[in-house]
Amino acid sequence: MVELPKSLSPRQLLKLLNTEKNHRSALQLFDEASRHLGYKHSSNVFHHILRRLSDPRFVAHVGRVLEMIQSQKCKCPEDVALTVIKAYAKNSMPDQALNTFQRMGEIFGCVPGIRSYNSLLNSFIESNQWDRAEAFFAYFETVAMVPNLQTYNILIKISCKKKQFEKSKGLLRWMWDKGMKPDKFSYGTLVSSLAKTGNLSDALEVFDEMSERGVNPDVMCYNMLIDGFFKSGDPVKANEMWERLLEDKLVYPNVVTYNVMINGLCKCGKFNESLDIWDRMKKNHRQHDDFTYSTLIHGLSEVGNLDGAKRVYKEMIESGVTPDIVICNTILNGFCKAGMIEECFELWKEMGMFGSRNIRSYNIFIKGLLENGKVDEAISLWEILPEMECPADSTTYGILTHGLCKNGYLNKALQILEEAEQKGGNVDAFAYSTLINALFKDGKLDEVSTVVNMMDRRKCKFNPYVCNALLDGFVKHSKPDRAIEFFSTVSSKGCSPTVVSYNILVNGLCRAERYPEAYVYMKEMLDKGLKPDVITYSLLIDGLCQSKKIDPALRLWHQLLHMGFQPDVTIYNIIIHGLCSSGKVEYCLQLYLKIRKTNCVNLVTHNTIMDGLYKTGDCERASKIWNYILEDGLQPDIISYNVTLKGLCSYGRITDALGLLDEALRHGVVPTAITWDILVRAVLICGA
């Protein structure tokens, strides 16, 4: 704290306050002087401290300063009262602003003029108190207070905030008619509001009117229109406004303009153009700010233009600007995605020097190392986390578990989760589900049980991803009983089975040909208010068809149609394959012709019905299917050729088969071992 001289004057105090940049320290200095023996503040000192107290952190102190002014009977000009009213307006405190206005004579010894009236009117608007604002404006006439240009600008602001844009335009016309020339603020308020609400054609029309009326737009008008056009997805119009600004001899782009252009061009993917704007900004000696750097670095890094990002980053360092954590993390992420590990380590060292590392930085780098196969380096980084006083979060554990599993380090991933259990680490369901999937894939079912027990001990809530991973793993390893056993416990583990959960279980039971149980779980779905989807039905129907249980499959099919489901091409293919396999080719053909009219067929559908017809000896209709394939704009694949070759060969049409083989080769279709087996067998049998 500065030591005050014994004989303190307001001028000396004002000098000390001006040198104190910290608002809190300035207030303490003011309070210390208030207690100084034989000293009284002047109106200039009061004005200075009140301007500083408009900061939201200190506005609560304004009231006691006003009491001090009144108790000292310090006569102040209207400017001091205006500062107080504006401070309250800025902090959405209209009642305090009104109280100050009403007591101006009592507190400051001055009478409110038009500026004070305008400031209070604006205070009501800033707090969205439209009715009070309009009522107060009506009061102007009562006290014979003549509105000025600023008053009408505030009224335009009211209309714009209420989105009454036609009313705002009407006010502008009225002002011209009454000989009160609107200024750039009158028009700028309307242009800005129209642009913000997406009414860009109207905003441009008002902007053009400014020039026609001889009102020079300021750079804010240009900025709002450029930003509005970019946000509406119209970079061409945005660029046109930029060019108009460059041609305007009375106004020049400011830092905000450059930032709007760079940000807009980056979001449109026009990174070379954004770098051109960057270069122009430097040429015109406009100071880049943090937003400029971060926007450009983020945009360039996201699209992989890391040379550009490095260039901007280097210039940032050379200009003496210390990059913040967000900028460092952005470029680090870009390097990691591009596999530029050497650059990552260089940047990481610099981030340490700048003090620009947080847990997100570690997460990005660990993920990048793991994705690039640098497992030992990733583990080393993980191990120093406690020393850096940067505790791992759930994302860290998720990234580490996923990366280790992907690189085949399942035991290490399991060890890390076990250590987390002992140390109380923040592990979420994603890490557990990742490890469970990997263990199942590797056939380590005992270790899966270890992970489940670990989750139970930590009272970790099982979410559908974990539950479904476990169900799917048991099913794929042909352990339907273990799947059923686990399924019966999911509710007690805090998880509600989803349609996907039931589908996995139904699929497992169908694969094991345990159809009655599959039906039971399907009924359970309905009882719980879950609606079986097309996948549920297709799994059951496919299972029944595979087991040659065609009649139950057809009953389920008709039930599906009766319930209003719209089958997709997959389920149609299942039914057609089942019908063909059971010899119901005529029924199958009717269904095929019906769905072909609705374009709900693909090459698999054509191949299946064609194979069925050949098997029944109906070569003529089978050849028609081949023509349908071509009519539908599809290209026969090797399965199409194999089906047809087998059909032709089975009826001794070897010459036709060999001709078809030539056609396949001409179309670039590569024969498989099955193709040659079909032809060799046919030649041997027929003795050709």
N, C-alpha and C positions, 0 to 999 in steps of 0.2 A: 504494500500500500504506500502511495506517495505521501510524504510528510508535508502537511500544509503549513505555509508561513504564518507567523503569529498575527500579522496584519494582512488579512486576506481580502482581496477585492473581487467583485464579480468578473472583471476582465481577466484577472489571474486564473480564477477557477475555470473560466471558459477556455482559456489556453490549455490548461491541464486536461480538461475533458476532451478537447479536440485531439490531443496526442494519445489518448487512451482508446485503443481499438476494440477492446472487449467490453460488450454492453454491461455485463454483470459488474465488472470492475469500475466502470463509469458510474453505475448506480451507487456502488459503495462509496465512491469518492464524493458523489453528490450528497449522500446521507451524512458523511463525515463533515462536509462543509456546513450542512444544515445545523449541526450541533456546535459549530465553531463560535466562540464567544465574540459578540459584537458584529457578527456578519449577517447580511440579508441577501437573498438571491435577487437578481434582476430579471426582467421579463425575458432577456436574451438567454440567460442560463436556464430558466424554466422551459423556454422554447426548445433549446438544445436537448435537454433530457427527455422531454415529451416525445420528440421525434424518435429517439432511440427506444422509447418504451412501446412503440407501435409493434415491435416484435412480439409474436404470440406468446413467447416465453415470459415476457415481462409486462404485458398489458395490464395485468392485475394491479400493478403498482401505480397506474395512472390516477386512480381515485384519491390516493393519499397525497399525491403531488398537487392535485386540484385543491384539496383541503388546505395545503400549505400556502398556495397562491391566495386563497380567500382569507386565511388567518393573517397573512402578512400584508393584506390589502395592496397587493402589487398590481398595479394597473397594466394590463397587457393589450396589445393590438389584436385585431380580429384574426390575424395569421396564427396566433397561438391557439385560439379556440378552434380554428379550422383544423389544425394538426390533431387535436384531441378527437374531434368528430370523425375525421378520416381514419384515425387509429381504431376507433370503435367500429367504423364501417368495415374496415379491412378484416377485423376479427369477428364479424357477424354479431355485433352487440348493439342493435338499433335502439334498444330502450335506454342504454347509457348515453348513446349519441343524442337522443331526444332530450334527456335530462340536462345534458351539457348545453344544448342549444337554448333550452328554456331558461337556464340560469346564467347565461353569458354576462348579463349586466351585473349580477350578484357576485360571480366568481372573477371575471376578467375586467369588469368595468367598461365594457364596450357593447355596442348594439349590433345584432346580426345584420349583415348585408346580404346581397344576392348570392355571394359565394358560400356563405354559411347555409342559406336556404338550399342551394344546390347540393352541398355536401350531405345534408341530412336527407334530402330526397334520394340521393345515391345510396345512402346507408340502408334505407328501406329496400331498395332494389337488390343490393348485394345479399340481403337476407331473404330474398324472394317474397317480401311482404308487399304484394302488388296493391292490395286495397288501401293499405296505409299510405303507400306512395302516391296513389291517385287522389286520396283524400287530402294529403298534405299539399299537393299541387293546386288543388282547388282553393286551399287556404291562402295561396299567393294573392289571389284577387281580393280576398277579404281584407288583407293588410296593405293592399295597394303596392305589392312587390312586383315589379315588372320583370318577367322572365327574360333571360338573355340567351345567346347561342348555346352556352353550356347547358342551360336548363333544357332546351329542346333536344340536345344531344343525349341527355339523360332520359328524356321521354322516348326517344328512339330506342335506347337501350332497354327500357321497360317492354316495349312492343316486341323487340327481338327475343328477349328472354321468354316471353309468353308465346313465341313463334307466330306472332301476328305481323307477318312480313308486309302484307298489303297496307296495314295501318302505318308501318314505318315508312313505306314508300309515299303514302299520302302525306305524312308529316313533312317529308322532304319537299314535296311539291308545294305544300302550304307555305313553307319557309321561303321558297323562291318567290311565290306570289306576293308575300308580305315584304319582300325586299330584304329578308334576313338571309344572307348568303351562307348555305351550309358549308362546312369545312371538311378536311380530310377525315376528321374524327366522326362526323355525322355519317359520311358514306362508309368509312372503314368499319364502323360497328355493324352496319347492315351487311356489307360484303362478307365480313368474318362470320356472322351468324348464319348466313345463307350457305356459305361454304362448309361450315361445321355440320350442318344438317343435310348435306348432300344436294342442296338445290344449286348446283353449279352453273346451270344455264342462266338462272336468275341472278346469281352472284356476278357472273361475267357481264350481264346486261347492265347492272347497277355500276359495275366498275367502268364500263365503257362510257356510261353517262357522265362520270366524273370528268373525263377528258373533254367531252362535248360541252360541259358547263364551265370549263376552265378551272376545275378543282384538281390540283396535282395529287395523285395517290401517293401514299408513303409505302415504304418497303414492306410493312406489315400486310397491306392489301395483297401485294404480289405473293408474299409467303403463304398466306391463307389459301389463295387460289391454286398455287403450285401444289401445296400439300393436299388440298381437296381433290385435285385431278389425279394425283398419284394414288390416293386412298380409294378412289372410285375405279381404279384399274385403267386409267387413260393417260399413259405416259406421254403420248403424242401431244395432247392438250397441255400437259404440265410443261413439256419442253417449249411449246409455243409461248407460254407465259414467261418462261425463263428468257427466251429470246427477246420478248417485248421489254422485259426489265433491263436487259443489256443495252437496248436501243434508247431507253429513257435517259435523257441527259440530266434530269433533275433528281434522280434517286439511284442509289447503288445497292448491290447485294450486300447483306450483312452476314455475320456468322450463322444466324438462324437460316437464312436463305440457302447458304452452302450446305448446311446440315440437312435441310429438307430435301434438297436435290440429291445429295449423296445417299441418304436413307431411302428415298423413293427409287432411285436407279438400282440400288443394291437389291431391294425387294422385288424388282422386276427382272433381276438377273442380268442387268446391263452394267457389268463390273468395269469394263474398259472405259465406258462413258463416265462412271463414277470416279475413276482414277483421273480422267481428264479434268473433271470439276475440282478434284483435290489439287491438281497441279495449278489450275487457274487461281485457286484460293491462295496458294503460296505466292504465286506471281504478283497478286494484288495485295500481298502483305496482310492478309486476314489471318488472325490468330486461330489455329485449330484448337478446339476444346476437347474435353474427354469424350463427349458425345460423338464428335467427328471421328476421332480415332477408333472408338469402340464399334461404331456402325460399320466403318469400312473394313476393319479387321475381322469382325464377325461375318460380314457378308462374303468377303473373299475366302475366309477359312471354310465356310459352309459349302462352297462350291468347289473347293479344292485348289483355288488359285493361291497357293501358299507363297509363291514368289512375290506376288503383290502384297500379301499380308505381311510378309517379312520386311518388305520395303517400307511399308507404312509404320510398322513397329520400330524399325531402325531409326526412321526419321523422328519418331516420337521420343525415343531415348536421346537422340542427338539434340533435340530442341529443349531438353531439360525437363520434360514431363515424365513423371514416374508412373508407369502403367499400373492400374489398379488390378485387383484379383480377377475381376470379371474379364478384362482384356487378356490377361495372362492365361486364364483358363480357356478362353476361346481359341487362342492360337495354339496352345498346348493340345487341345482336342483335335484341331486341324492336323497338326503334325502326327499325332497318334493314328488318326484315320488313314493318313497317307503312308504310314509305315516309316516315317522319317525319325527313327529312334535316336540317331546321333544328335539331330537338332533338338529333340525332346530333352535330352540330358543337358545340352547347353542352355536351353531356356530354363530348365528346372533349377540350374545353378543360379541364373540371374534372378529367378523368382525368390530364391532364398535370400539373395542380397537385398532385394526390394522389400522383403517381408510380405510378399504377396502369395502366400500359400494358405489354403484352408483345406478342410476335409474333402471338398469337391475337387480340389487340385489333385489330391492323392488318389481319389476315386478314378479320375480321368486317366492319370498316368498308369496306375495299376492295370486298368482295363486295357489301355493301349499296349502295354508290355505283354499282357497275356494274349491279346489278339494277334500279336506278332511273334508269338512263341518264346518270348523272353521270360520264362517261368521263374528262373533263379533270381533275376533282377526284380521281378514283381514281388516275390516273397521277401527279398531284402528290404524293399520299400515298406512292405507291410510290417516287418519286424521292428522298424525304427519309429513307427507311428507313436507308440507310448512315450518314447523319448522326446518327441516333438510336441508333447502335450496337445495332441490333436486326436481325440478319441474317435475310433471307428464308429460309423453309423450303420444302419441296416443296409444301406446301399453298398457300403464297402464289403460287407459280408456276402451280399448277393453277387457282386462283381467277382469277388475272389473265388467263391464257390463255383460259379458258372465257368470262369476262365480255367480254373484248375481241372474241372471235370472235362471240359472241352479238350484240354491238352493231355488228358489221360492220368492226371494226378488225383485219383479218387481217394486214395488213403490220406493224402495231405489235406484234401478238402474236409474229409471226415475228422481228421485230427484238429483242424482249425475250429470246426463247429463244437467239438468236445471241449476244447480250451475255452471257447466262448461261453459254454454252459457253466464251466467252473468259475470264470471271471465275471459272469453276469453281462456278457456282451449283448448288444442289441441286434438280434438275429430275427428276421421275419420269415414268413412262409415261403417267399420266393427262393431263398437260399436252400431251405429244406427240400422243396419240390424239385429244384435243379439237381440236387444230389440224389434224391430218390430216383429220378428218371435215369441218371447216369448209372447208378448201381443196378437198376433193372436191366439196362442195356448191356451191362457187363456180366449179367447173370449172378450178381452177388445178393441173393435174397436174404441171407442172414444179416448182412450189413444194413439192408433196408429196415429190418426189424429194430436194429440198434438206433437208427435215426428216428423211427416212430416212437420208441421208448424215450429217447432224448426229448422229443417234442412234448410227450406226455408229462415228463418230469418238470419241464419248464412251463407247463400249463400254456403252451403255445397254441393259439386257436387255429384249428385246421380250416383252411379255406377250400373252396371247390377245386382250385388248381392242385393242391396237395392231395386231396381225396381222389380226384380223377387220375392223377399220376399213379397212385397206389393201385387203384382198381385196374387201370390199363396195364400196369406192369404184371399183376397177377394173371390177368386174362391172357396176355401175350406169352406168358410162361406156362400156359395151360394149367393154371391153379384156380379154377372157378370156385372151389370150396373156400379157399383163403380169401378170395375176392368177396364172397358172400359173408364170410365171418367179419371181415373188416367193414363191409357195408352196414352191417347191423350195429356197428359202434360209432358211426360218423356223427349221429345226433348228439351223443354224449361228449363228443370232442368239439362241439360248438359249430358244426357244419351242417347245413341243410343240403341234401342231395339235389342236384339239378337234373334237367332232362338229359344232359350229356352223361351224367353219372349213371343214370338208368340205362342209357343206350350202350355204354361200355359193358355193363353187367349183362344186359340182354344179349349182346354180341358174344360174350364169353359162354353163356349158357347155350346159345344156338350152335356155336362151334363144337360144344360138347354134346350136341343133340339132346339137350335137356329142355325140350320145348314147353312142357307143362309148367316148369319153374319160370321160364322166360315169360309166359303168359301171366303168371302170378305177379311178377314185378311190373308188368305192363298195367295190370289192374291196380296195383298199388300206386302207380303214378297217377292214375285217374282219381283214386280215392283221396290223394293228397292235393288234388287241384292242379297237378301238372299235366300239360297236354302233350301226349306223344306226338312227335313230329314225323315228317316223312322218313327221316333216318331210322327212327324206331321201327316203323312198319317195314322199311326196306330190309333191315337186319333180320327181322323175323321171317319175312317172305323169302329172302335169300337162303336162310338156314333151312327152311322147309323144302325149298326147291332143290337145294344141294342133297337133301336126304330123300329125294324122290317123293315127298309128301305133297303132291301137287294139289289135291282137293282142299286140304286145310289152307294151303297157300292162296288158292283162289278165293276161298271164303274170306280170308283176311284182306285180300285185295279188294273185294267187293265192299267189305266193311269200310275200308279206307275211302273208297269213292263215295259211299253213302254218307260219310261224315263231312263231305265237302272238300277234302284235300285235293290239291292240284298236283298230281304226280309229276315228277321231273323225268328226264330222259334216263337217269340211272335206274329208277325203279321200274320203268317200262322195259328196260333191257333185262332186268332180273326176271320179270314175268315172262318175257318172250323166250329167254333162254330156258326157263323152267318148262314152259309149254312144249318147246321144240324137243327138249331132252326126254319128255314123257310121251312123245309121239303125237301130241295134239297140235299138229302143224296147221290144220285148216283154221282152227280157232285163233291160233297164233297169227296166221296170215291176215285174218279179218282185223285183228287189233293193230297189226302193222300198217295196213292200208289206211285205217282210221287216223292213227297218230301222225302218219306221214303228211296228211292234209293240214295238220296244225304245226308242221315243222318241228315236232318234238322227237326227232330221230337224229342219230349220228352214225358214224361209220360202223360202230360196234353193233348197232341195231341191224343195219343192212347185212353185215357179215353173219350175224346169228341166224336171221331168217333164211338167208341164202344157204347156209350150211344145213339147216333143217330140211329145206326143199330138196337139196341134193341127196340127203340121206333117205328120203322117201322115193327117190328115183324121178322126181319131177324136174328134169333138166331145163325144160322150156320156161317154166315160171322162175326157176333159179336164175336163168340168163336175163330175164326181165329185171330182176333185182339189181343185176350188174348195171343195166341201163339206167335204173333209178339212181344209183350212186353217182353216175356221171351227170344226170339231169339235175341232181341236187347240188351240183358244183363241188362235189367231194373228190378227192384223189384216192383211188384204191391203194391200200397199204399191202404189206407182204402177207398179212392174214387174209385179206380179200383174195389175193392171188392163190394162196395155199388152199383155201376153201374151194375155189373154182377148179384148181388143178386136180385136187383129190376127187371132186365130183365128176370131172370129165374122165379121169383115169379109171374110176370105178366102173364106168360104163364103156371102157375100151376106146375112148376117143383120144388116143395118144397124140395123133397129129395135131388136133386142136389144142391139146395141152402144151405141146412144144411151141406152137405158135403164140400161145398166151405167155409162155416163158420169155420168148423174144420181145414181146410187147412190154413185159415188166422191166427187162433190161434196158429197153429204149427209154423208158420213163425214169430210169435211175433207181428202180426198186431192187435192192440187193437180196438175192435168194438166201435162205437160211438152211441149216442142216435138215429141217423138216421138209423144205421144198425138194431138196435132192433125194431124200428118203422116199417121198411120194412118187417121184418120177422113176427112180431106179426100181422100186417095187413093181410099178406098173409095167415097165419094160420087161422085167423078168417074168412076170405073170403072163403077159400077153405074147411073150417071145418075139418082140419087135427088135 
